Amino acid sequence: MYHDQTGFMTEDLFSNIIPGIKKHCLLVALYWMGEPLLHSKTRNMIRILSDNGIGCMIATNGMALTPRNSLALVESGLDIIKISISGITQETYVQYHRGGNIRRVIANVNALLATIREKNASTLVIIDYLKLPHNAHEVEPARTFFSAMDLCFHVRDAQDSRDDKTVDDHIVSDLLTPTTGICEWAWTTVAINWQGKIYPCCYVGAVQKNLIIGNLLEHSLITAFHGNELKNIMELHINNQRERIPACKDCYYSDIGFQTD
């Protein structure tokens, strides 16, 4: 999504990132505009992170969260899993998660919870409700349902991409308002696509994909993090010139905490 090419990061490329960052990295979000459970090496990558003392989070729509995959994730040492939903009834859910089945997702969540209990694991499960105008009325019923399962329930205003517009015409929900000022993402995160291209954050990489701060095929992640490209972005933020970066001008993020209502 949003890119001319899609693919899977190789395990070798992923493994080469870890030695240089393990003293500095708190958490790796092992996904970016894709479904991590479709990658055959996800379990191995989670284990690599766990063995190096780095936290790992994935986000999934839950459709491929089969009992077998749940067991693999838990045994690999996964710390956090976010399961995205967009409604509690099939009629509402399928408007955004086209081709999905909320009943199947709920069954998969129950199987995951059973695996966590069986393995006495500490994996945190978060239900991530993507709120849009068409499904706002089901937020509270969904909260009640999943809270009864003793799950974390998180609501965030979402971007509406259901009409398949190109990124230049991407639709932002009326619930979202672009923010101004300094965004701490530039100081705390980077995003890496499957080809090794490094972006200052996942949002910039999605909507302004030419703003690359480095490439893992050419130099290390630490070198990119301390490079001039990222430094220029930081300076624009510090000088209240965020609007000079197209992606930052339209972005509604300012910190790395959960964006919620």
C-alpha positions, 0 to 999 in steps of 0.5 A, a space after each residue: 500500500 502507498 508504494 509502487 512495489 511491495 515485498 517482504 524484508 529478508 531475514 538476513 537484512 533484518 538480522 543485520 540491523 540488530 547488532 547496531 541498535 540493540 543498546 539503543 532500541 526499546 521497541 520494534 514495531 514489526 510491521 508497516 502498511 502490511 500484514 505481518 502474519 503473511 511473512 513466513 519469517 515473522 516468528 524468526 524475527 520476533 525471536 531475534 528481537 527477544 534474544 537481543 532484549 528488544 521489545 516487539 509489537 505487531 499489528 494485525 487484522 486478526 484474520 490470519 491469527 490462527 491457533 497455530 500462528 498464535 502459538 508461534 507468536 507466543 512461543 517466540 516471545 512477542 510482547 505486544 499484539 494489536 488487533 485492528 477492528 472497525 466495528 462489532 457487527 459484520 455489517 459495519 466491520 466489513 465496510 472498512 475491513 473488506 472481505 473480513 469476518 468479525 466473528 472469525 476475528 473474535 474466535 481467533 482472539 479467544 484462541 490467542 488468549 487461551 494460548 497465552 494462559 496455557 503458556 503463562 505468557 505475558 503477551 499484551 493483547 490490545 484491541 485497536 478500534 479504528 474509529 470513522 464516521 460510519 462506525 462511531 456508533 459501535 465504539 461503546 458496544 465494542 468496548 463493553 464486549 472486549 473489556 469483558 474479555 479483560 482486554 485492553 481496548 483502544 480507540 483511535 481516529 482513523 484515516 479513511 482509505 476505502 475509496 482506493 484513492 492514490 496517496 496524493 488524494 488520500 482521504 483523511 477522516 473529518 475526525 482528524 486535525 493536522 497539528 503544529 509544533 515539534 513532533 517527537 517522532 523525529 527524535 525517537 523513531 525511524 521507519 524501514 521499508 522492506 527494501 531497506 529504505 529508511 524514513 523519519 517515521 511511518 507517516 512520512 514514508 507513506 505519504 512522502 516516500 521521496 523523503 528518505 534519510 538513508 538506506 541500509 544497503 549503503 550504511 547503518 541505521 545509526 549513521 542515518 539517524 545522525 545524518 544531515 537529512 534527519 537533522 534538517 527535519 529536526 531543525 524545521 520542527 524546532 524553528 516552527 517550520 513543520 509546514 515546509 515538510 508536506 507530510 508533517 504539514 498534514 500530519 496529526 501526530 506530535 508524540 509517540 503515545 497512543 492516539 486516542 479519544 
